[in-house]
Amino acid sequence: MLGEQTMTTSSLWFAELHCKTNYSFLTGASHPEELVVRAASLGYQALAITDECSLAGVVRAYTANRDQQLGLKLIIGSEITFQGEKLVLLCPDRAAYGELSRLITQARMRSEKGTIRYSEMISAISPVAFASGCRHSHKVINR
């Protein structure tokens, strides 16, 4: 064949941008450590840990990635529900991580147990990349 090339797993660039760990009660099943090992074995270049209204799985994923020298780029994020729509918030840098952490903490402190309200706080965050609509939409908005 003309220009025949063989594609290996390592030559493909793939990143899962919405992955929940078992810290997302009733929606995530695997431990963060298992997820990073599996992602690395599949040749993923990056993995976003996006637990529901939490950053809990990130530390264990980071530790497993570092200790096992997997070389996987970890992207920190979280899934929130805002005005009835699920949003995946991804942090491109440390400042965004701080803002997302603050957003989650303030929302949890200001809401009744079992409900989380982000409405007055969501407009205050800036460098977080939003990937909207977990199932249906594929728009990305940089704020």
ChimeraX commands (.cxc) that place a marker at each C-alpha (Angstrom):
marker #1 position 0.00,0.00,0.00 radius 0.5
marker #1 position 1.04,3.54,-0.71 radius 0.5
marker #1 position 2.32,5.35,2.42 radius 0.5
marker #1 position 1.48,2.44,4.68 radius 0.5
marker #1 position 2.10,3.24,8.34 radius 0.5
marker #1 position 1.57,1.19,11.40 radius 0.5
marker #1 position -0.10,2.95,14.31 radius 0.5
marker #1 position 1.06,1.84,17.70 radius 0.5
marker #1 position -0.67,2.64,20.97 radius 0.5
marker #1 position 2.21,4.90,21.96 radius 0.5
marker #1 position 1.88,6.97,18.77 radius 0.5
marker #1 position -1.76,7.82,19.50 radius 0.5
marker #1 position -2.59,10.70,21.80 radius 0.5
marker #1 position -5.66,10.14,23.93 radius 0.5
marker #1 position -6.89,11.76,27.12 radius 0.5
marker #1 position -10.02,10.83,29.05 radius 0.5
marker #1 position -11.47,14.14,30.25 radius 0.5
marker #1 position -14.30,12.86,32.45 radius 0.5
marker #1 position -13.42,10.03,34.79 radius 0.5
marker #1 position -15.05,9.46,38.18 radius 0.5
marker #1 position -13.45,7.43,40.94 radius 0.5
marker #1 position -15.13,5.55,43.77 radius 0.5
marker #1 position -15.16,8.88,45.64 radius 0.5
marker #1 position -18.20,9.78,43.51 radius 0.5
marker #1 position -20.79,7.90,45.53 radius 0.5
marker #1 position -22.98,5.57,43.41 radius 0.5
marker #1 position -21.56,6.83,40.09 radius 0.5
marker #1 position -17.86,5.91,40.20 radius 0.5
marker #1 position -16.66,2.38,40.89 radius 0.5
marker #1 position -12.87,2.12,40.60 radius 0.5
marker #1 position -10.18,3.31,42.96 radius 0.5
marker #1 position -8.09,6.23,41.63 radius 0.5
marker #1 position -4.96,4.08,41.77 radius 0.5
marker #1 position -6.56,1.45,39.54 radius 0.5
marker #1 position -7.71,4.06,37.04 radius 0.5
marker #1 position -4.26,5.60,36.50 radius 0.5
marker #1 position -2.61,2.19,36.15 radius 0.5
marker #1 position -5.23,1.11,33.59 radius 0.5
marker #1 position -5.04,4.40,31.67 radius 0.5
marker #1 position -1.25,4.11,31.46 radius 0.5
marker #1 position -1.48,0.46,30.34 radius 0.5
marker #1 position -3.86,1.50,27.55 radius 0.5
marker #1 position -1.39,4.14,26.37 radius 0.5
marker #1 position -3.37,7.18,27.47 radius 0.5
marker #1 position -1.31,10.33,27.61 radius 0.5
marker #1 position -3.54,12.04,30.18 radius 0.5
marker #1 position -6.45,11.37,32.51 radius 0.5
marker #1 position -8.82,13.89,34.11 radius 0.5
marker #1 position -10.10,12.86,37.52 radius 0.5
marker #1 position -13.52,14.55,37.74 radius 0.5
marker #1 position -15.33,13.31,40.82 radius 0.5
marker #1 position -18.76,14.67,41.59 radius 0.5
marker #1 position -18.41,17.92,43.57 radius 0.5
marker #1 position -15.11,16.72,44.99 radius 0.5
marker #1 position -11.37,16.64,44.47 radius 0.5
marker #1 position -10.98,13.59,46.71 radius 0.5
marker #1 position -9.68,11.10,44.14 radius 0.5
marker #1 position -6.93,13.35,42.81 radius 0.5
marker #1 position -4.41,12.82,45.64 radius 0.5
marker #1 position -4.47,9.04,45.43 radius 0.5
marker #1 position -4.31,9.15,41.62 radius 0.5
marker #1 position -1.33,11.51,41.76 radius 0.5
marker #1 position 0.47,9.37,44.37 radius 0.5
marker #1 position -0.03,6.16,42.36 radius 0.5
marker #1 position 1.10,7.87,39.16 radius 0.5
marker #1 position 4.25,9.21,40.85 radius 0.5
marker #1 position 5.14,6.11,42.88 radius 0.5
marker #1 position 4.72,3.74,39.93 radius 0.5
marker #1 position 6.41,6.17,37.51 radius 0.5
marker #1 position 3.56,5.85,35.02 radius 0.5
marker #1 position 4.25,9.15,33.25 radius 0.5
marker #1 position 0.55,9.92,32.90 radius 0.5
marker #1 position -0.45,13.59,32.87 radius 0.5
marker #1 position -3.16,14.07,35.49 radius 0.5
marker #1 position -5.77,16.75,34.90 radius 0.5
marker #1 position -7.63,17.95,37.96 radius 0.5
marker #1 position -11.33,18.60,37.65 radius 0.5
marker #1 position -14.78,18.05,39.06 radius 0.5
marker #1 position -18.30,17.44,37.85 radius 0.5
marker #1 position -20.93,19.83,39.20 radius 0.5
marker #1 position -24.61,20.35,38.54 radius 0.5
marker #1 position -25.41,23.97,37.72 radius 0.5
marker #1 position -28.93,25.10,36.80 radius 0.5
marker #1 position -29.92,21.51,36.08 radius 0.5
marker #1 position -27.03,20.85,33.69 radius 0.5
marker #1 position -24.00,18.73,34.50 radius 0.5
marker #1 position -20.71,20.53,33.93 radius 0.5
marker #1 position -17.19,19.17,33.99 radius 0.5
marker #1 position -14.77,21.78,35.27 radius 0.5
marker #1 position -11.12,21.19,34.28 radius 0.5
marker #1 position -8.19,23.07,35.80 radius 0.5
marker #1 position -5.45,24.09,33.36 radius 0.5
marker #1 position -3.17,25.43,36.12 radius 0.5
marker #1 position -2.61,25.79,39.87 radius 0.5
marker #1 position -4.64,29.02,40.10 radius 0.5
marker #1 position -7.65,27.28,38.55 radius 0.5
marker #1 position -7.24,24.40,41.01 radius 0.5
marker #1 position -7.36,26.90,43.87 radius 0.5
marker #1 position -10.50,28.49,42.46 radius 0.5
marker #1 position -12.22,25.16,41.91 radius 0.5
marker #1 position -11.30,24.05,45.42 radius 0.5
marker #1 position -12.68,27.30,46.85 radius 0.5
marker #1 position -15.86,26.97,44.76 radius 0.5
marker #1 position -16.56,23.44,46.00 radius 0.5
marker #1 position -15.80,24.34,49.62 radius 0.5
marker #1 position -17.99,27.46,49.64 radius 0.5
marker #1 position -20.84,25.69,47.86 radius 0.5
marker #1 position -20.77,22.85,50.37 radius 0.5
marker #1 position -20.63,25.25,53.33 radius 0.5
marker #1 position -23.54,27.39,52.06 radius 0.5
marker #1 position -25.83,24.54,51.07 radius 0.5
marker #1 position -28.00,22.19,53.07 radius 0.5
marker #1 position -26.76,18.63,53.34 radius 0.5
marker #1 position -27.58,16.70,50.18 radius 0.5
marker #1 position -27.92,19.79,47.99 radius 0.5
marker #1 position -25.22,22.00,46.56 radius 0.5
marker #1 position -25.86,25.44,45.08 radius 0.5
marker #1 position -23.30,27.19,42.90 radius 0.5
marker #1 position -25.43,29.95,41.39 radius 0.5
marker #1 position -23.91,33.06,43.00 radius 0.5
marker #1 position -20.36,31.72,42.95 radius 0.5
marker #1 position -19.95,30.31,39.44 radius 0.5
marker #1 position -19.53,33.72,37.79 radius 0.5
marker #1 position -16.65,34.59,40.11 radius 0.5
marker #1 position -14.23,31.93,38.83 radius 0.5
marker #1 position -12.01,32.76,35.88 radius 0.5
marker #1 position -9.20,30.48,34.62 radius 0.5
marker #1 position -11.11,27.21,34.79 radius 0.5
marker #1 position -11.95,25.55,31.48 radius 0.5
marker #1 position -15.55,24.36,31.39 radius 0.5
marker #1 position -16.53,21.32,29.35 radius 0.5
marker #1 position -20.29,21.49,29.44 radius 0.5
marker #1 position -22.93,18.80,29.24 radius 0.5
marker #1 position -21.62,15.42,30.33 radius 0.5
marker #1 position -23.83,13.45,27.97 radius 0.5
marker #1 position -25.12,15.67,25.22 radius 0.5
marker #1 position -23.08,18.78,24.62 radius 0.5
marker #1 position -19.45,19.14,23.57 radius 0.5
marker #1 position -18.94,22.89,23.93 radius 0.5
marker #1 position -15.89,24.19,25.77 radius 0.5
marker #1 position -15.90,27.65,27.27 radius 0.5
marker #1 position -12.76,29.32,28.57 radius 0.5
marker #1 position -13.55,31.84,31.27 radius 0.5
marker link #1:1,2 radius 0.2
marker link #1:2,3 radius 0.2
marker link #1:3,4 radius 0.2
marker link #1:4,5 radius 0.2
marker link #1:5,6 radius 0.2
marker link #1:6,7 radius 0.2
marker link #1:7,8 radius 0.2
marker link #1:8,9 radius 0.2
marker link #1:9,10 radius 0.2
marker link #1:10,11 radius 0.2
marker link #1:11,12 radius 0.2
marker link #1:12,13 radius 0.2
marker link #1:13,14 radius 0.2
marker link #1:14,15 radius 0.2
marker link #1:15,16 radius 0.2
marker link #1:16,17 radius 0.2
marker link #1:17,18 radius 0.2
marker link #1:18,19 radius 0.2
marker link #1:19,20 radius 0.2
marker link #1:20,21 radius 0.2
marker link #1:21,22 radius 0.2
marker link #1:22,23 radius 0.2
marker link #1:23,24 radius 0.2
marker link #1:24,25 radius 0.2
marker link #1:25,26 radius 0.2
marker link #1:26,27 radius 0.2
marker link #1:27,28 radius 0.2
marker link #1:28,29 radius 0.2
marker link #1:29,30 radius 0.2
marker link #1:30,31 radius 0.2
marker link #1:31,32 radius 0.2
marker link #1:32,33 radius 0.2
marker link #1:33,34 radius 0.2
marker link #1:34,35 radius 0.2
marker link #1:35,36 radius 0.2
marker link #1:36,37 radius 0.2
marker link #1:37,38 radius 0.2
marker link #1:38,39 radius 0.2
marker link #1:39,40 radius 0.2
marker link #1:40,41 radius 0.2
marker link #1:41,42 radius 0.2
marker link #1:42,43 radius 0.2
marker link #1:43,44 radius 0.2
marker link #1:44,45 radius 0.2
marker link #1:45,46 radius 0.2
marker link #1:46,47 radius 0.2
marker link #1:47,48 radius 0.2
marker link #1:48,49 radius 0.2
marker link #1:49,50 radius 0.2
marker link #1:50,51 radius 0.2
marker link #1:51,52 radius 0.2
marker link #1:52,53 radius 0.2
marker link #1:53,54 radius 0.2
marker link #1:54,55 radius 0.2
marker link #1:55,56 radius 0.2
marker link #1:56,57 radius 0.2
marker link #1:57,58 radius 0.2
marker link #1:58,59 radius 0.2
marker link #1:59,60 radius 0.2
marker link #1:60,61 radius 0.2
marker link #1:61,62 radius 0.2
marker link #1:62,63 radius 0.2
marker link #1:63,64 radius 0.2
marker link #1:64,65 radius 0.2
marker link #1:65,66 radius 0.2
marker link #1:66,67 radius 0.2
marker link #1:67,68 radius 0.2
marker link #1:68,69 radius 0.2
marker link #1:69,70 radius 0.2
marker link #1:70,71 radius 0.2
marker link #1:71,72 radius 0.2
marker link #1:72,73 radius 0.2
marker link #1:73,74 radius 0.2
marker link #1:74,75 radius 0.2
marker link #1:75,76 radius 0.2
marker link #1:76,77 radius 0.2
marker link #1:77,78 radius 0.2
marker link #1:78,79 radius 0.2
marker link #1:79,80 radius 0.2
marker link #1:80,81 radius 0.2
marker link #1:81,82 radius 0.2
marker link #1:82,83 radius 0.2
marker link #1:83,84 radius 0.2
marker link #1:84,85 radius 0.2
marker link #1:85,86 radius 0.2
marker link #1:86,87 radius 0.2
marker link #1:87,88 radius 0.2
marker link #1:88,89 radius 0.2
marker link #1:89,90 radius 0.2
marker link #1:90,91 radius 0.2
marker link #1:91,92 radius 0.2
marker link #1:92,93 radius 0.2
marker link #1:93,94 radius 0.2
marker link #1:94,95 radius 0.2
marker link #1:95,96 radius 0.2
marker link #1:96,97 radius 0.2
marker link #1:97,98 radius 0.2
marker link #1:98,99 radius 0.2
marker link #1:99,100 radius 0.2
marker link #1:100,101 radius 0.2
marker link #1:101,102 radius 0.2
marker link #1:102,103 radius 0.2
marker link #1:103,104 radius 0.2
marker link #1:104,105 radius 0.2
marker link #1:105,106 radius 0.2
marker link #1:106,107 radius 0.2
marker link #1:107,108 radius 0.2
marker link #1:108,109 radius 0.2
marker link #1:109,110 radius 0.2
marker link #1:110,111 radius 0.2
marker link #1:111,112 radius 0.2
marker link #1:112,113 radius 0.2
marker link #1:113,114 radius 0.2
marker link #1:114,115 radius 0.2
marker link #1:115,116 radius 0.2
marker link #1:116,117 radius 0.2
marker link #1:117,118 radius 0.2
marker link #1:118,119 radius 0.2
marker link #1:119,120 radius 0.2
marker link #1:120,121 radius 0.2
marker link #1:121,122 radius 0.2
marker link #1:122,123 radius 0.2
marker link #1:123,124 radius 0.2
marker link #1:124,125 radius 0.2
marker link #1:125,126 radius 0.2
marker link #1:126,127 radius 0.2
marker link #1:127,128 radius 0.2
marker link #1:128,129 radius 0.2
marker link #1:129,130 radius 0.2
marker link #1:130,131 radius 0.2
marker link #1:131,132 radius 0.2
marker link #1:132,133 radius 0.2
marker link #1:133,134 radius 0.2
marker link #1:134,135 radius 0.2
marker link #1:135,136 radius 0.2
marker link #1:136,137 radius 0.2
marker link #1:137,138 radius 0.2
marker link #1:138,139 radius 0.2
marker link #1:139,140 radius 0.2
marker link #1:140,141 radius 0.2
marker link #1:141,142 radius 0.2
marker link #1:142,143 radius 0.2
view
